[in-house]
Amino acid sequence: MDARLQQAIEHANYRQTLAVERQRLKDQAQAALVIAYNGGLFTIDRTLIAFVDAIKDRDSAVLLDDNEYPVDIEDLQAFLDKITSVYFEVTNRYLTDYTQIKQKRTAAKLVDL
Amino acid sequence: MTQGCLIFAYDGQIEYGCQAVLAARLVCKHLGIPTTLVADQNTVNKLVSTEIFDQVIIQENTSANTRVLFNGPDSSSTVAFKNTNRSSAYDLTPYDRTLIIDSDFLVFSDRLKHYLDSNNDFMICDGMTDLYPGRPGSQVLLDPASIPMLWATNIIFNKTTEVKALFDFVEYIRENWTYYGALYKFNTQRFRNDYAFSVACHELGNPQVALPRPLLFTGKDKLVKASDTGLTFLLSFNEDQLVKTQHQDIHMMNKQDLVDNIGMLSGLV
């Protein structure tokens, strides 16, 4: 480890590093919540899940994707299963990573050095 | 419909060819799509192996730009680079749906695959998220009195008549660079694909859909560690600060540092 890196580790502000790492995890989770489905792009959030759950008994439905383009969803139950699965996969990973960084008490450990 | 990635690389003082090999290996690992290299013979000759590429297309590019590259807070140099033929991507690509990435764009997630699987004909980044929150520079205008800049770092396109017209227009802008510089009030000292695509999209009524914003860090940040999941950087901003990325794509603009660490990074794939 060179002197400059050593100095950086010694002087890095722990809370600043923690805030940056929290932001990184948030960005990572938000990016992972965007999926392509039937040619459309959907950002999965609680509103989308609740809406699809409310209409899932219909035969099919046209939903507007992130860019307001219409997308024909023929199997709403399959779509609901997909977005629910991705949502919990991402949020569970987010929780795991978030818990891990909270337990790290130095800047060096936060960045795995 | 075939999907694939296209990378342009022209060696100068910076070895873009070896960057392209690394970028292609990461694309293959995280996106699972084939990659085609567009380069001159000189660049290809210097590569130890080109087997990671689905195809290698030789296209000579004689017009060079210069730019200042930073490598850490105290070191910078002016280097030549060749990037003026990106408008030919439409004609060169062997794929129906193409992802273009810069050779210094490192893929560590599968998120671009989702965008490849969407139907949108032309997608381009409309901004960058800085590695360090709050650092300025990610959303810029061509000039304070001009239009917002699009980032040609990532482009996804289908082969359609409309997209063909857009690429043709980018080429037209390149040929009339001084005129468009005056019209849109940007500095014409060197050709920038970002500017050319921004102007073309603007003049054609903004047909693009925004791609997700990759991380950007300025040319001064230095890589200190690489792992399967991400990279750790030493930022030269304010006081020395370390930042780690995880499962996030990154545009590593400190090209000299990227070349210096190519061995460490190649060990990841």
Chai-1 contact restraints between the chains, C-beta under 6 A:
chainA,res_idxA,chainB,res_idxB,connection_type,confidence,min_distance_angstrom,max_distance_angstrom,comment,restraint_id
A,L5,B,V224,contact,1.0,0.0,6.0,A-B,restraint_1
A,A8,B,L234,contact,1.0,0.0,6.0,A-B,restraint_2
A,A8,B,D240,contact,1.0,0.0,6.0,A-B,restraint_3
A,A12,B,Q241,contact,1.0,0.0,6.0,A-B,restraint_4
A,A12,B,L242,contact,1.0,0.0,6.0,A-B,restraint_5
A,V20,B,V243,contact,1.0,0.0,6.0,A-B,restraint_6
A,Q23,B,P133,contact,1.0,0.0,6.0,A-B,restraint_7
A,Q28,B,H247,contact,1.0,0.0,6.0,A-B,restraint_8
A,Q28,B,Q248,contact,1.0,0.0,6.0,A-B,restraint_9
A,A31,B,R111,contact,1.0,0.0,6.0,A-B,restraint_10
A,A31,B,P212,contact,1.0,0.0,6.0,A-B,restraint_11
A,V34,B,H114,contact,1.0,0.0,6.0,A-B,restraint_12
A,I35,B,H114,contact,1.0,0.0,6.0,A-B,restraint_13
A,A36,B,H114,contact,1.0,0.0,6.0,A-B,restraint_14
A,A36,B,D117,contact,1.0,0.0,6.0,A-B,restraint_15
A,A36,B,S118,contact,1.0,0.0,6.0,A-B,restraint_16
A,G39,B,S118,contact,1.0,0.0,6.0,A-B,restraint_17
A,G39,B,N119,contact,1.0,0.0,6.0,A-B,restraint_18
A,L41,B,S118,contact,1.0,0.0,6.0,A-B,restraint_19
A,N67,B,V209,contact,1.0,0.0,6.0,A-B,restraint_20
A,V111,B,T232,contact,1.0,0.0,6.0,A-B,restraint_21
A,V111,B,L242,contact,1.0,0.0,6.0,A-B,restraint_22
A,V111,B,K244,contact,1.0,0.0,6.0,A-B,restraint_23
